[in-house]
Amino acid sequence: MITAEALIDLNAIKLNYQQLSQQNNHQPLIAVIKGDAYGHGAIKIAKALPNANKFAVARLEEALQLRHAGINQPILLLEGCFNGQDLQLASQFQLDITIHHHQQLIDLENYPLVNPVTVWVKVDTGMHRLGFSPYEISDVVARIRRTNKIKGEVGFISHFSNADEPDNPKTEQQIASFTRATQTYAGNKSIANSAGLLFWPHAHMDIARTGIALYGISPSAEHTGTDHNLTPVMTLTSRLIAIRKHAANEPVGYGEAWRSPTDTHIGVIAFGYGDGYPRLVPTNTPVYINGRTVPIVGRVSMDMMTVDLGSAHQDKVGDTVELWGQHLPIEHVAKNLGTIPYELTIKLTSRVHQRFIPEE
Ligand SMILES: *Cc1c(COP(=O)(O)O)cnc(C)c1O
């Protein structure tokens, strides 16, 4: 019997793509599928999105796996290439590259390429992680053009630091800085991530890069995907493998981290930190079972977690438990755990069985 299982709804991913596209007047979208599509299975997700204008991943190896799986749409390397050999592979496999650093520019100048590449220059508008400062852009663009190794116009990307906070003026400052730095160039401009797309619609520019929203998850801890008319793609479940009578004042699990105030029944679920659930969970972190939520109690162990089913429950060994998804928004679970949904889905381990619907 399969216990830990991530059910991935490929119809939901198609619907979310359509929804985001419609909300933005059918302007182009880059589907961000780095990190194995945030733990949803990048190849299956990419195949479910034949209309995506472009995909984006963080690293070359991720893009090569997609190419080997027969994904032929454009793929953008969000961090570009880290040496000349990688650049040559990017050219061979027709990957769009980002140039955010001087060494990447020097590699483009020095290495012979089999195909011209599509180049995006990264502008640092205030994230201060990657990118050239606005005053450097004209020199960088001139040098890129002189290489004669590029396809079309040089494009421009930047990244928001606070777009999930609708009241934060930082986002408008970043939009203004990006516009000033790039407005004299004809190439495509892209600054919006999911939060930019959902909360700052004028940030869409020529093409937006959407990751988390595609998976039906809100980029904001104050919302859920359904607030944006999105459908959760992943439902994570496991099973009850034991139900035990538990006396008041008795502890449960490692370190006796929790004691029951009353007589109750403890349910044991086959899902632990070895499957990717955080080990330290605040009291009252919920799971969903048989139409209600119950709290996780005690420390999560490698293969199991314990929940307080209450004294009057009707649950049976073998019943399905939802850890997040259709009935229990991942945004609520993440907030309770002091993290963000991105970290929860991407940290699921290979022990969690992935089941895709519709099946092929
Ligand atoms: C991951 C990433 C995105 C997607 O962000 P979401 O919040 O998931 O939409 C967009 N742009 C860059 C540069 C990224 O690294």
The ligand as an SDF file (V2000), in Angstrom:
LIG
                    3D

 15 15  0  0  0  0  0  0  0  0999 V2000
   12.2080   31.7390   -8.9670 C   0  0  0  0  0  0  0  0  0  0  0  0
   12.2070   32.9640   -9.7520 C   0  0  0  0  0  0  0  0  0  0  0  0
   11.0090   33.4750  -10.2760 C   0  0  0  0  0  0  0  0  0  0  0  0
    9.6440   32.9030   -9.9440 C   0  0  0  0  0  0  0  0  0  0  0  0
    9.2260   33.3990   -8.6950 O   0  0  0  0  0  0  0  0  0  0  0  0
    7.7550   33.0540   -8.1330 P   0  0  0  0  0  0  0  0  0  0  0  0
    7.6830   33.8480   -6.8800 O   0  0  0  0  0  0  0  0  0  0  0  0
    7.7490   31.5890   -7.8690 O   0  0  0  0  0  0  0  0  0  0  0  0
    6.7930   33.4480   -9.1660 O   0  0  0  0  0  0  0  0  0  0  0  0
   11.0820   34.5710  -11.1100 C   0  0  0  0  0  0  0  0  0  0  0  0
   12.2750   35.1480  -11.3970 N   0  0  0  0  0  0  0  0  0  0  0  0
   13.4290   34.6960  -10.8910 C   0  0  0  0  0  0  0  0  0  0  0  0
   14.7040   35.3790  -11.2400 C   0  0  0  0  0  0  0  0  0  0  0  0
   13.4410   33.6020  -10.0430 C   0  0  0  0  0  0  0  0  0  0  0  0
   14.6010   33.1720   -9.5350 O   0  0  0  0  0  0  0  0  0  0  0  0
  1  2  1  0
  2  3  1  0
  2 14  2  0
  3  4  1  0
  3 10  2  0
  4  5  1  0
  5  6  1  0
  6  7  2  0
  6  8  1  0
  6  9  1  0
 10 11  1  0
 11 12  2  0
 12 13  1  0
 12 14  1  0
 14 15  1  0
M  END
$$$$
